[in-house]
């Protein structure tokens, strides 16, 4: 079972120290690459068309999200067309969003990738950490297959698959 531990550090005169405030402020983030789903990559290959390069950024682990989401602008830039629409209920109230197939890869976790048949397209591009955008939300559809430990006092989280 792959285990990923994330600790946010701050530089001090005594060296790097854990900074629990970062986890509380920005939330549990993990590096992610969003790319075209496997079926579309295979289709493009068969047609001798180039496969768009993945988009890199952060994924925020969101225990409040029923379904995982991708930034609608990011997935559209990859040339992925929506497959349907879905009604969601979020902080902005109820509204409809596009649903996209998507592929997510997590560079910090060897051999861990998810090919989503349906990820919700949402506008999250205004959120950033260290000049990198948040481009995906990992919802309970992913967390239902994991062990997730959020240790606020220490400022660390663990994700095990």
Beta strands, then each sheet from edge to edge (+ up, - down):
strand 1: 3-7
strand 2: 9-12
strand 3: 15-18
strand 4: 29-35
strand 5: 55-61
strand 6: 69-71
strand 7: 84-90
strand 8: 93-105
strand 9: 113-122
strand 10: 128-129
strand 11: 132-138
strand 12: 147-151
strand 13: 156-160
sheet 1: 1+ 13- 12+
sheet 2: 2+ 3-
sheet 3: 7+ 8- 4+ 5- 11- 6+ 9+
sheet 4: 7+ 8- 4+ 5- 11- 10+
end
